[in-house]
Amino acid sequence: MHSLRCFLSRVGLLSKPGLLPWCARKPPGWSQLFFGSACKGNFTRVIAKKCQRGQKSQKKLSYLGPLDGSWHERLADVVTPLWRLCYEEQLKVKFEAQKKILQRLESYLQMLNRVNVTTAAPKSEGLCCLLHPIIPSYYEAFLRQSPLEPCLLFHKGGYWRELIVRTNSQGHTMAIITFHPQELTQEELCVQKETIKEFFTKGPGAVCDLTSLYFQESTMTRCSHQQSPYQLLFGEPHIFEDLLGLKIRISPDAFFQVNTAGAEMLYRTVGELSGVNSNTILLDICCGTGVIGLSLAQYTSQVLGIELVEQAVEDARWTAAFNGITNCEFHAGRAEKILPQLLKSKEDGQLIVAVVNPARAGLHYQVVQAIRNCRAICTLVFVSCKPHGETTRNIIELCCPPNSAKKLFGEPFVLRQAVPVDLFPHTPHCELVLLFTR
């Protein structure tokens, strides 16, 4: 989804002009701002810190920008630490980071022993699997947070928590305001909602031309629609995006990649690696609005999607109906509860291709068990936005020898290919698509 370059940059209530270096009163072109200054010699270097005996040396990124840079630049160094690099250098940094992650993962698998990490697949970069060149991104979207009275720590008070802006390729904009009610009465809350609605419809915020404005009262870090409903203050209940030939409906609680062009590359990569055909069932775990499964539905016999967020499942079902797709079914709930029963109902010998796209916390161990122990699943595509941490544990359990103590009885998977996809320019983050077969 596209970002509005000047969204709320002139709005005094929720943001200030020039808050970030790319939000000046008269913003320069994206290429001039990010690429021009970065290519004038401000590059990144790695500094090894000397440590006391017995401690491991530590490395950190140091940016060779001006030491007396403005607070705008210092903020950019924290939020988008690669912005001083030209984009080609950013891709090199990210590629090397993904390579190190895969090398560390392979060492884990080798330590398990009895796991054959040598395969007949082509090798590259000294890895057992084929590591493709990184797929670049062409534009990015920014999440804006702009407080009125900030609630940074709940126990210290404050009300306005964050502002999430979602836009699409048609220029429609959904804004979602998260508000901590503290001790306010319902009458006082109504006053605040009416004030913010008035501001964006008739006040200075009207220049933002919002398609919809949502308001959510939340006393927790993250609240679902079921826990605390999103309240539509004005406008349309959904926005829509065109992606891979489909019209996708998006609700405020549904996850959707902010970088639509990058998401198309990501999902095409998943489709190419999956190898689905008319004889396979596609199992889309953590499917969100169902885009991966829906985009591949025409190539496979059936799509089965599982997603925790009910609004996202409703969006997926609407999108399937609107686009005339009839071989998809989507299930709302926890994957660890739904998947085992769903797989039992499909024990008819038909091959299953599984795609998993979990959040940073990775897959629940019962989901890993269900995938590992289902003989029909011979191909697995794992999409990770955080390939270290819990995802590493997931991969080890998918690839380790059978282990009765962990209830891992099926044949181990073997990592065949890895494709990094850059959805987040100017940051160190990257999506990593992993292909496993057995």
Secondary structure in CASP SS format (residue, H / E / C, confidence):
PFRMAT SS
TARGET T0000
AUTHOR 0000-0000-0000
METHOD secondary structure of the structure
MODEL  1
M C 1.00
H C 1.00
S C 1.00
L C 1.00
R C 1.00
C C 1.00
F C 1.00
L C 1.00
S C 1.00
R C 1.00
V C 1.00
G C 1.00
L C 1.00
L C 1.00
S C 1.00
K C 1.00
P C 1.00
G C 1.00
L C 1.00
L C 1.00
P C 1.00
W C 1.00
C C 1.00
A C 1.00
R C 1.00
K C 1.00
P C 1.00
P C 1.00
G C 1.00
W H 1.00
S H 1.00
Q H 1.00
L H 1.00
F H 1.00
F H 1.00
G H 1.00
S C 1.00
A H 1.00
C H 1.00
K H 1.00
G C 1.00
N C 1.00
F C 1.00
T E 1.00
R E 1.00
V E 1.00
I E 1.00
A E 1.00
K E 1.00
K C 1.00
C C 1.00
Q C 1.00
R C 1.00
G C 1.00
Q C 1.00
K C 1.00
S C 1.00
Q E 1.00
K E 1.00
K E 1.00
L E 1.00
S E 1.00
Y E 1.00
L C 1.00
G C 1.00
P C 1.00
L C 1.00
D C 1.00
G C 1.00
S C 1.00
W H 1.00
H H 1.00
E H 1.00
R H 1.00
L H 1.00
A H 1.00
D H 1.00
V H 1.00
V H 1.00
T C 1.00
P C 1.00
L C 1.00
W C 1.00
R C 1.00
L C 1.00
C C 1.00
Y H 1.00
E H 1.00
E H 1.00
Q H 1.00
L H 1.00
K H 1.00
V H 1.00
K H 1.00
F H 1.00
E H 1.00
A H 1.00
Q H 1.00
K H 1.00
K H 1.00
I H 1.00
L H 1.00
Q H 1.00
R H 1.00
L H 1.00
E H 1.00
S H 1.00
Y H 1.00
L H 1.00
Q H 1.00
M H 1.00
L C 1.00
N C 1.00
R C 1.00
V C 1.00
N C 1.00
V C 1.00
T C 1.00
T C 1.00
A C 1.00
A C 1.00
P C 1.00
K C 1.00
S E 1.00
E C 1.00
G C 1.00
L E 1.00
C C 1.00
C C 1.00
L E 1.00
L E 1.00
H C 1.00
P C 1.00
I C 1.00
I E 1.00
P C 1.00
S C 1.00
Y C 1.00
Y C 1.00
E C 1.00
A C 1.00
F C 1.00
L C 1.00
R C 1.00
Q C 1.00
S C 1.00
P C 1.00
L C 1.00
E C 1.00
P E 1.00
C C 1.00
L C 1.00
L C 1.00
F H 1.00
H H 1.00
K H 1.00
G C 1.00
G C 1.00
Y C 1.00
W E 1.00
R E 1.00
E E 1.00
L E 1.00
I E 1.00
V E 1.00
R E 1.00
T E 1.00
N C 1.00
S C 1.00
Q C 1.00
G C 1.00
H C 1.00
T E 1.00
M E 1.00
A E 1.00
I E 1.00
I E 1.00
T E 1.00
F E 1.00
H C 1.00
P C 1.00
Q C 1.00
E C 1.00
L C 1.00
T C 1.00
Q H 1.00
E H 1.00
E H 1.00
L H 1.00
C H 1.00
V H 1.00
Q H 1.00
K H 1.00
E H 1.00
T H 1.00
I H 1.00
K H 1.00
E H 1.00
F H 1.00
F H 1.00
T H 1.00
K C 1.00
G C 1.00
P H 1.00
G H 1.00
A H 1.00
V H 1.00
C H 1.00
D C 1.00
L C 1.00
T C 1.00
S E 1.00
L E 1.00
Y E 1.00
F E 1.00
Q E 1.00
E E 1.00
S C 1.00
T C 1.00
M C 1.00
T C 1.00
R C 1.00
C C 1.00
S C 1.00
H C 1.00
Q C 1.00
Q C 1.00
S C 1.00
P C 1.00
Y C 1.00
Q E 1.00
L E 1.00
L E 1.00
F E 1.00
G E 1.00
E C 1.00
P C 1.00
H C 1.00
I E 1.00
F E 1.00
E E 1.00
D E 1.00
L E 1.00
L C 1.00
G C 1.00
L E 1.00
K E 1.00
I E 1.00
R E 1.00
I E 1.00
S C 1.00
P C 1.00
D C 1.00
A C 1.00
F C 1.00
F C 1.00
Q C 1.00
V C 1.00
N C 1.00
T H 1.00
A H 1.00
G H 1.00
A H 1.00
E H 1.00
M H 1.00
L H 1.00
Y H 1.00
R H 1.00
T H 1.00
V H 1.00
G H 1.00
E H 1.00
L H 1.00
S H 1.00
G C 1.00
V C 1.00
N C 1.00
S C 1.00
N C 1.00
T E 1.00
I E 1.00
L E 1.00
L E 1.00
D E 1.00
I E 1.00
C C 1.00
C C 1.00
G C 1.00
T C 1.00
G C 1.00
V H 1.00
I H 1.00
G H 1.00
L H 1.00
S H 1.00
L H 1.00
A H 1.00
Q H 1.00
Y H 1.00
T C 1.00
S C 1.00
Q E 1.00
V E 1.00
L E 1.00
G E 1.00
I E 1.00
E E 1.00
L C 1.00
V C 1.00
E H 1.00
Q H 1.00
A H 1.00
V H 1.00
E H 1.00
D H 1.00
A H 1.00
R H 1.00
W H 1.00
T H 1.00
A H 1.00
A H 1.00
F H 1.00
N C 1.00
G C 1.00
I C 1.00
T C 1.00
N C 1.00
C E 1.00
E E 1.00
F E 1.00
H E 1.00
A E 1.00
G C 1.00
R C 1.00
A H 1.00
E H 1.00
K H 1.00
I H 1.00
L H 1.00
P H 1.00
Q H 1.00
L H 1.00
L H 1.00
K H 1.00
S C 1.00
K C 1.00
E C 1.00
D C 1.00
G C 1.00
Q C 1.00
L E 1.00
I E 1.00
V E 1.00
A E 1.00
V E 1.00
V E 1.00
N C 1.00
P C 1.00
A C 1.00
R C 1.00
A C 1.00
G C 1.00
L C 1.00
H C 1.00
Y H 1.00
Q H 1.00
V H 1.00
V H 1.00
Q H 1.00
A H 1.00
I H 1.00
R H 1.00
N H 1.00
C C 1.00
R C 1.00
A C 1.00
I E 1.00
C E 1.00
T E 1.00
L E 1.00
V E 1.00
F E 1.00
V E 1.00
S E 1.00
C C 1.00
K C 1.00
P C 1.00
H C 1.00
G C 1.00
E H 1.00
T H 1.00
T H 1.00
R H 1.00
N H 1.00
I H 1.00
I H 1.00
E H 1.00
L H 1.00
C H 1.00
C C 1.00
P C 1.00
P C 1.00
N E 1.00
S C 1.00
A C 1.00
K C 1.00
K C 1.00
L E 1.00
F C 1.00
G C 1.00
E C 1.00
P C 1.00
F C 1.00
V E 1.00
L E 1.00
R E 1.00
Q E 1.00
A E 1.00
V E 1.00
P E 1.00
V E 1.00
D C 1.00
L C 1.00
F C 1.00
P C 1.00
H C 1.00
T C 1.00
P C 1.00
H C 1.00
C C 1.00
E E 1.00
L E 1.00
V E 1.00
L E 1.00
L E 1.00
F E 1.00
T E 1.00
R C 1.00
END
